[in-house]
Amino acid sequence: MSAQTGPGKASDDDVVQDESQHHGVPEHVLSTLESDGSRRWLYPRLSLGNWWHRRRIVAYLLMIVFVAIPHLRIAGKPLILLDVTAREFTIFGRTFLPTDTLLLALLMLVVFVSIVLVTAVAGRAWCGWACPQTVYMEFLFRPIDRLFQGTVGKGGTPKQGRSLPLQLGRFAVYVLLCGFLAHTFLAYFVGTEQLSEWIRSSPTEHPVAFVVMTATLGLMIFDFMYFREQMCTLACPYGRFQSVMLDEQSLIVAYDPVRGELRKKGKHTDGDGAGDCVDCHQCVVVCPTGIDIRDGLQMECINCTQCIDACDDVMDRVGTPRGLIRYSSQDSIAGKAKRLFRARTIVYPLMLILLMGGLVFAITTKSGFDARIIRSNGAPFTVYANGTASNEFRLRLVNRTAQQQIYSLQPGAESGVEIEVLDDAKLTLEPGDSKLVPLHLKFKGSLTRGSGRKVVTATIRDHSDNVREIQFTLLGPR
């Protein structure tokens, strides 16, 4: 690099560079793929700036939250427990069952719209600040790599090859940490009590769970030891969706070409016309996905802000203002006015408010049990010699409470219908239990005269005073 020196400019020795990733190397196809098809291993340098310290605080808090959640309780229930085998999903102390399709749909829509809204406003804030891949890769496993590579606190290419003992030591640490994370992840699905029992017992007593945990451990080791940043650049679909979720006003990590050019990528210009970019390449050597932020908005950028810290440090050293690389938007970089209120920032929040309102309403009005009427197979109705008729139904009951419940049915006073439970034992349900209760309904044949059908109501009550009203559509003679 032939940088201009003098007041406000740095000499060649003022800026530390990584020659292995600077000019003269063969052009790579992707940030992690060389032109000959070989893997381009990335060893990003570490820039300990203001943004890095903020992200580190957020990352460590998220790690603590991830480990703590399975151990937290609300009213004796786990904060989050996704018990797939029992088909019970406890979220914030409230248990949901597979029959809660409306709640599940609303919850999924809330999550989806929230992600779209955050992306429209703050770009890939999730990727750089909260994604588990980024959090653990950058603030747990890369520091371990630097410890074994002898580059603690600075990162970059290892100064010398790792010896076999160091490689084995690094692998052992990875196994221990990934094992802990795999068990914590498993606790979200089986609970801490069950997991603790499994840990103390032989794997032969719970082979399926052991296989699941081992597979999770293997995938984590593969991801954090080998796949690494390729999870963000190749596998994760989020970067490919950003083109439809972002607009020109969305907040992104951006390089200011108006201020920075023309001193970019060898376009050196001597004299007063030179831009503030001194082509130090530090924004590239610190990037965990290996891209050059000066090429504009790119799918591989995860908004980790390392290029901001690196560039601000260089700007301080060469005596120019910070912010050549900064959080901004495409319109702001182009000199256009900022517009907080636009179609995306109006429609998405309204959708989110409606969905969250519907979710809260559905949760608060949910009864302590589910009841659904199913018509039995066979003849639609039976007519007797005395003029009465009957219909056969099955009542699907689901006990959503944490106690045993005994249910009772009471037909509406004006219906003129008698309800006979053919198996009284099925009206007693354990917590979370589901049963089909056979019902025999008798009524006067004249009740369906005219249309051949009649809608009547009945009330179901449990011992906890949860009450639901259900409807039967009776079929009979016209």
C-alpha positions, 0 to 999 in steps of 0.5 A: 500500500502506498498511503499518503503521509503527512498531517492527518494521514498514516504511514505504512507502518502505522496500520497493522495489516495481515498480508495473507489476506491482503492484495496479491492473493488469488481471488476467491469465489466465495468468502470461504471458498478459494478459486481452486475449490479449496476451503478458505479458512478464516481467522478473523482478527479481534477489534476490541472497540465499543461495539464489541464490548456491547455485544459481549455483554449481550452475548454473555447475558444470552448464554446465562439465559439459555442455561437458566431457562430450563431450571426456572419455574412458574407456579411449579411448572417449567418456564419452557418445556417442549415435551414432544413425547407427551405432546405437552408444550409449557411456555411461561408456565402455561401448558399447551396441547396439540389441540391448540392449533389456533394458539400455535398458529398465532404464536408462529405468526407473531414470531414471523412478523416480529422477525420481519419487523425487526429486520425492516427497522434494524436490519440483521440485528438478530444475526449479529447480536442474538443468533446462537450461532454468532453468540457461541461462535464469536464469544465462546469458541473463537476465544478458545481457538485463540487460547490454543493458537497463541493469539489471545486478545488479537486473533488473526492467523496463528503464528505457528502450526498447532502441535498434536497435544494442543489440537487434542486439548482444543478438541477436548475442551470443545467436547466438554462445552458442546456436551454441556450445551447439548444436555442443556438443549435436551433439558428444554424437551425433557425437563431438568428432573428427567435429564438429571435422572438420565445422567445418573443412570446407564445409557442402556436404560434410555437409549433413544434419549442417549442417541438424541443427545449424542447426535446433538453433541456431534452436530454441535462439534461439527458446526463449531469446529468445522462448518463455522461461518459457513452456517451463516454464508451457506446454510442459513436462509435468513441472509437470502430472505433479507432482500425482501425484508430490507428496504433502503431505510433499514438500518445496516452496517454500511461503508460510506463510499462518498466519504471513503473513495477513491482510496479503495482497493488500489484506486489510490489518488494523491492530493486533496481528492483522496477519500478517508479510506486508507485501504488498510484492509482492517475491515476485511481481516476482522470480518468473521465471514471474510467479506469486504464491507466496502463492496456494499450490502452483502448477503454474508454480512451478519452486522457483527460491527467488527468492521465498525470497531476496526475502522474507527480505530484506524480513523482515530490513528490517522486523525479523521472522524469516526463513522466511515463504516457505521450503522446507517441505511442505504438512503442515509449513505446516499444523502436522502432524508430518513423516514421513520414512518413508511409502509413496512413500519406501519403495516408490520406493527399493526399486524403484530398488535392484532396477532398479539392481541388475538394470542392474548385473548385466546390464551386468557379465554382458554378453558381448563378443558377441551370438549368436542362433539363427534358424531358416531358411525352408523345410522344417523338416527333411530326412531322408536315405536313410541315416537322417540328418536335417538342419536349417537355421539362421542365426546372428546374430553381433554383435561388441561388442568394439573389435577384429576377432574370428574366431568358432568353433562347437563342438557339445556332445560329447554332442549327436551333431550336426555343425555346418557353416558354409556361409560361413566368411568371415562368422565374421570380424566387425569391431568393432560389426559384425553378420552372419547366418551360415548353418548346416547341422546334421546328426544321426541321425534317431533323435535326435528319435524320440518327440517329433520335437524335441531341444534341443542345445547348442553353444559359440561362442568369439572370439579374446578368449576370450569364450564363450557357450553357445547352444541349437538346437531340432532338428526331425526324424522322430518 
